[in-house]
Every structure is written in structure tokens, then in C-alpha cells.
Amino acid sequence: MGLLVFFCFSISFSGIASHSGAFLRIGVGARALGMGGAFVALADDATAIYWNPAGLTYLESGEFTSMYTDQFGLGTRFSFVAYAQPLGGNKGLAIGVMHLSLGQIPITDLDENGRPIVVEYTESSDTSLLLAYAQTLFKASLGLTIKGIHQVLAGESSWGFGIDLGSKIPLFGSFSLGAAVRTGFANWSTGERATFPSQMILGVAYLSPNLIIVFDTSFQSDRGIEIHSGGEYWPIPQMALRMGLDRGKPTMGTGFVIGGFKLDYALLFHELGLCHRFSFGMEF
């Protein structure tokens, strides 16, 4: 059963055709994921390179962020690192890398008695290099993320390209509005050209000195409409508590800020089991 779950998971995230590029939707940053993945209208840290590049204009200093997880304890390793830098004049720049590795995947056949046996192993990995730029025009922040994508599965490989467009607009009071559009494609060594499912996200955020409430609606060409929501509460300046709903599934997390260092944790509920996310970051 363990091998079956592992194989199903690998196909769902790295299929050559319809699921190509699916690893780009796993989500990054334990802070955002602890709030149900509703971050497009907030996006005020280095993870904005993924969620909404327009948020890079809200950075007040250079920031490094990282995340690592072993999905479901099955050796499915996902990591993310990024550095973002404000440029002055309400502009921002960021660079990041995402990598998903499924390690050795067993390929099985049946022996003469009809029992499954492992005949060989194959590997699957997905990597994306992200570059982002943002600036403010009038009251709106606009951002662009360009992604170079390389995928390997069952001896085949692909090179692809993705683009994200984002915007953030302050509204009345303590509210802000955010939007992002994502698309991309990959050309496989098999000769197939896979177009990534397009995605459009609209979100709103409420910000007060110690409470943040966020809500996103995602429109995806292969999934339809998905809802994300969450909140972040700071009982003291050094600690945050978070909760959310990611497509109806609960999320929770916590975060700590000590000097310029940030440590975040998120717990996600999935059909295959619990998912733990750990993030570490620092400001310069």
C-alpha cells in the first residue's frame, strides 16, 4: 500500500501531459500556508515572488526566506529558497528556486506466480528558477515573475517557461486588494508540448496592528473555483498564531520573530496524511 500511495502521489505531481507543472501549485512559505494559502492580497514578504510579485514593493529591507518539507514521510522532498531586495522608489526585485524530488520510484511487474516484483527504479524531479520585479504606479503595485522550469520523469525530461502577473491596490481603511494570473508551458523530450493550467486569483486582506484576515478566490482551468481563507493574530510582537481553510481543509501554524530572524511552522491536512511545513528567514 505504501508503494501504491507513493506512486500515485508522484504521478499526480509530475505527470508528463495533463499534470505537467503541477509542482508549481504546492505553495511556499509556512506563514502563507498556515493561513490556508490565502496570500495574494497580503504578499508582504519574500514569498511574494511566488504568491504575488507586486508585493515586493512593500518590503522595507532585504529578506531571505526558505522552506523545506518531506511530504507524508515518503521521501518526497520539496524545498524553496528566495531573496528579495527593495530598490527604492517603490520598486523591488527577487530571485528564488523551487525543487521537488521524489527520489527512487519503483517500477513493478508480475512474476510467474502473478506477484508484483520491482524490476527497476526511476527518478522524478521538478525545478524552477524564479525572477521577479515590481514597482508602484500611482497607487497600484504591479509585479512580474518569470519562471524557467525543468522536469524529469521516467527517463524523459522537459524545459518550460512560466509567467505570473500580479497587482496590489490599497483600499479604504485597512483593506487591500490583490490579483494574480499564472500560466506556462513545457516541451518534453517525447515531443509533447504541455500547457500548464491557467490560474487567476483574486483576494482581499484586512490588516490591523495585531490581526490580519485574508480571503482568496482562485479560478483554475482544470479545477474550477477554489476558496482559501485564513487569519494571523499577534498576541505579542514576537509570536503569531495562524489558522485557515485551504479548499475546505483546515490549516494552522505559528511564527516567531527574534531580531531579524523569522521561524514559521504550518500544519496542513491532506487525504494522504498530515503535512508539516517549516520556514526560516532573515531580514538584512
N, C-alpha and C positions, 0 to 999 in steps of 0.2 A: 504493500500500500504506500509506503514511504517513497519508493521509486516512482510509483504512478503519480503521486502528488507532485513530486519534483519535476517529472517530465511534463505534466500538464501546465505547471507554472512556467516552465521555460518556454513552451510554445506560445502561451498567452502573452508573454512579454517580448518575444523575439521572432515571431513568425515572418517568413520570407515575403509573404504577399500582404494580406489584409491587416496584419498586426505589425508591420514594419514601422519602426519609430515609436512603438508603444512605451518604451522605457522613458521617453521624454515626458510622460504624464505621471510618473511616480510621485513627483513633488519633492521639494528640497526645503531644508530648514525645519528643525524641530519646533521652532516658535510658530511658524505658519501652520504646520501640520497639526499641532496641538489645538489650534483654533479651527479645525475642520477643513483646512486648506482654503479658507476664505481670506485672501490676502491682496487681491488685485487693487482694492481701493486704499489699502494701508501701505504696503510695499515701501517701507521707510528704512530698510537696512540693505546689506549687500546681496541678500537673496532676491532683491528686486530684479536682478539680471535674469532671473527665471520667471518670476510671477508677473512683473510689470516694469519694464525698463524705465518708464517715466519716473518711477520712484527714486531713481538715482539723484535727481535734483534736490531731494530732501536730506541728503547726507550732509552732516556738519564736519566730518573728518574722514580720513581714510579708514577703511574697515575690511578686515579679513574674516571669512566665515568658512566653516567646514561641517560636513555631516557624514556619518558612516552608519551602516546597518547591515546585519546579516539576516535577511528575510526568513522568518519562520524557523531559524536554526538549521536550514537545509544547505548552507554553503552558498546561498545566493547573495553575493556581496554588492552593495550599492554605495558609492561614495560620491561626494561633491565638494569642491573647493572653489572659492571665488575671492577676488579682491576688487573693491570698489573705491574710487577716488573722486571727490568733488573737485571741479576745475575752476571754481569761481565764476561769477557772473551767471549763477543759476544753471550750471552745466555739470554733468557727471559722466564718468567713464568706468567700465568694469570689464573684467575678464574672468572666465570660470571654466571648469571642466567637470563633466558628469561621466561616471563609468559604472556599468553594470556587468558583473561577471557571474556566470552560472557554473563555472568550473567544468569538471568532467561529467558529461551526461552519458549514462549507459544506453547502448543500442542493443535491444534484445531480439532473439529469435527463438524458435521452438526446437528442442532436441527430438531424437527419435521416439521418445516417450510422450511427446506433446507438452513438455515442461519448458517454461521460459528460461533461457540462459543468456548471459551477456556475451555478445560476440565482438564488440568493440566499444570504444568511447569516443565521444565527440565533444567539442567545446562551443560555447556561445558567449559572446561578449558584445557590448554596445558602448561606444564612446562618443561624446560630443564636446567640442570646443566652442565656447560661447564668448562673443564680443558684443558689448552694449555701449550705447551712447544716448544721452538725454540732455535736453535743455528746455528752459521755460520760455514760452512765447505769450506775451500778455499775462494772463492769469493761469493758463493751462501749461502743464508739463507734458512734453512729448518724448517718447523714447523708442529706440530700435535695438533689437537683439538679433545678431546674425549667428547661425549655428552651422558648424561643419560637423558631419555625422559619419561615423564608420561603424559597421556592424559585421559580425562574423557568426555564422550558424552552419553547422553540419558540413564544413569544408567549403562553404560558399561565403562570399563577402560582398559588401556594398559600400558605396560612397554616396553621401547625400548632403542636402542643404536645407536649412530651415530659416524662417524669418518670423519674428514676433514684433508687432507694433503695439505700443501702449500709450495711454494717456491718463493723467490725473488732474482733476479740477476741484478746487476748494468750493464748497457750497456755503449756504447760510449757516451761521452759528459754528458748531464744532463738527460739521459733517463734510465729508469729501466723497467725490465720485471717481471711480476708476473703470477703465475698459482695456481689454487686450484682445488681439487677434493673432492666431498662430496657424502656420501652415508649413509645408515642406514636402520633400520627395527624396527617393533614394533609387539609384541604379545598381542592380545586383549583377554579380558575375554570371548568373544564369541567363541574363538577357532581359529579365523582368524589370520594369520600372514601377516602383511602388509610390503612390501618392499618399502622404500622411493624412489622416482625418483632420479636416479643418476644425478650428475651435474659436469661439467668440465668448468672452467673459465680460459680464457687467457686474459691478459691485459698488457697495456703499459702505462707508465706515463712519462711526461716531467716536470721537476722541475727546476725553476729558483728562484731567491731570493724573488720575489713577485708574481709569476704566476705559476700555476700548471694546466696542461692539462692531462686528463685521458681518456682512452678508453678500454672497456671490451667487449669481445665476450663470451657469455655463451651458452654451449651446454647441453640441458636437455632432458632426455629420454621421458618426457611427453609433453614438449613444443617446442622442436626443438631448433633452434638458436635464441638467443635474443641479442640485441645490447644495450649497456649502454655507455654513454659518458658525459663528463662534464668538468668544469673548476673552478678554485678558484683564485681570484685576491685580493691582499692585498694592497689597496691604502695607508693605514698607518699600522704600525706594530700591532696596537690594533684591527683592524677590517678587516674582509674578506667578499667578495661578491662572491656568487656561482650561477652557472646555469648548467643545464644538460638536457639530454634526457634519460628517463627510458623506454625502449621498445617503443620509438616514442612519449612518453608523456612528456611534459616539466616539469622540476623541477627548483626550485630556493631556495635560502636561504642566510643566513648571519651568521656571527660568531664574537664573541668579546673575547678578551683575556685581562684580567686585573690581573696583578701579576701572580699568579699561577692558577687563576680561568678561566674556559672556559664556555661560554654560546653560544649555537648554535640553530638555527631555520631553518627548511626546510618546504617548501610548495610543496605538490605533487598533481598532477591532476589525478583523477580516475573516472571510469564510474559512480560510486555511489556518487561522490562528491569530494570536496577538503579534503585533508589530511594534518594535521599540526603535525610536529614533533619538540619536544623540548628536548634538551640535556644539561646536566650540568656536568662539570668535573673539576678536580683539579689535579695539579702535586705536588709531595712531594719531 
